Amino acid sequence: MFAVIETGGKQYKVENNDVIFVEKLDVEDGATVEFKVVAVSSDEGIKVGKPYVDGASVTAEVIKSAKGKKIYVETYKPKKGEKRKMGHRQPYTKVEIKSIVG
């Protein structure tokens, strides 16, 4: 059984006990989170929502919130002696899927 969930403007295909990295959620570590279900597959077949499946839910536990690896971006203007180097670390939340109901 699998489900397609939506969070942070992205969709993820998940199964029970999967660990995924999603856009940062405003919750504490160890908290339980419920995601919106776009599609769910079971023994009877696949149900697709318009836009979400009624009665379906995916429950997950937050493992940790952190920042990703640092990436560097450089900009410059030729013949002007102007250049700039910037760094960015994208925040994320690591969650473990506990149950899929649908």
N, C-alpha and C positions, 0 to 999 in steps of 0.2 A: 504494500500500500504506500502510495506517495501522494504528496500534495504540492501545489504551486502557491506560494505565499507572496504577499506584496508588502514591502516595507522600505522606506527611504527612497521611493520612486523607482525601485528595482523589483524584479521578480526572481524568486529562488525556488528550485525544485528540491524538496526535502523529504526525508524518510525518518522513521523513528531512530533515535540515538545519533543523528547527524550533528556535527559541530560546524557551524557556519559563522562567517564574519559579515556583519551587516553594518549599515551606516549607524552612527552613534545614536543610542536611545537614552532618554533622560530617566533612567532607573538605576537603582543601587545593585551592587553585585549580590548574587544569590536570590534576586527577586524573580517572580514568575511573570511572563509576558504572553499575551495572546495576539496572534497575527491574523490579518484578513486573508481568507482563502479564495483564490481566483479559480482554481480547478482542483479536483480531488479524484484519485483513482482507487477503486476497491475491486472486490470480486465480481460485483454486479456490472462494472464498467466505469466509464469516466463521466463525471459531472462537471460541467463548465458553467460558471456563474455569469450573470449579466448585471453588474460587473463582478459581484461576489456570490459564492455559493451559500444559500440559506441553510442554516443549521450546522454548517461545517466550521470547525475551529482547529487551530494548531496551537498547542501550548509549549512554551520553551522556558528554560531556566537560564538566567544571565550568569555567565562564568566570570567575565571581567570586561571592563571598559579601558581602553588604552589608545595610544597613538601608533600609527604605522611607521614604516621605515622612512627616513628623511629622503626627499628628492630635491634636487637642485635645478634651478632654472636661471639661465643667463640671458640678458638682453644687452644689445649694443647698437650704437649708431655709427656706421662707418664714416671715417674721415673727420669725426668730431671729438675723438678721444673720450667718448662717454660709454661706460659699460657698468652693468649692475648684476650682482649675483644674489639670488633669493633662495631660501629654503622653505619647504612645506612638509608638515607631518599630518596626514589625514587621520582624524579620530575615528575609531570603530568600536563596536561592541561584539564580543564573542558569545554566542548563545548555543545551547544544546537543546535539540528538539526532544521533548518528553512524550507527547502524545498527539495523535492525529485522529480527530473525530469527524466523520462525514459519511 
